[in-house]
């Protein structure tokens, strides 16, 4: 199964109560999206399986979910550390200029003068700005850049290519050997 067709929206922390509910940590910007969640997927041990969400309780930062077929604490315990995912068809629509982390990872990165920088290995979500962690080409080590509008000249998810403003890159890039 191609995991890039699924987006992680929650991480199962632990069972909640004795009737099979689980407490999840939200991995999205909008917790209210869980109120409408019905068809979803569980990612556990590298496998993705469909699930039906029967009930969701969203309380500020706490989210509790009941899943069809998970009827007791022991069954819920087996889901600890699993991810709740949605397929792209049921994902929220992002505003222009916003991207899913899974789509940024693996993009080849170039400067505006055509010089190749490397490939995005990870995205750190810092709160203020995401930080792209780039594995530099050849002898260049790891490069970290903030995802700033003034830095990102072009992001082409379909071509897996990001172009950065060369001058801004030189100001903000952190290079580790």
Secondary structure, 3 states (H helix, E strand, C coil): CCHHHEEEEEEEEEEECCCCEEEEEECCCCHHHHHHCCEEEEEECCEEEEEEEEEEEEECCEEEEEECCCCCHHHHHCCCCCEEEEEHHHCCCCCCCCCCHHHHCCCEEEECCCCEEEEEEEEEECCCCEEEEEEECCCCCEEEEECCCCCEEEEECCCCEEEECHHHHHHHCEEEC
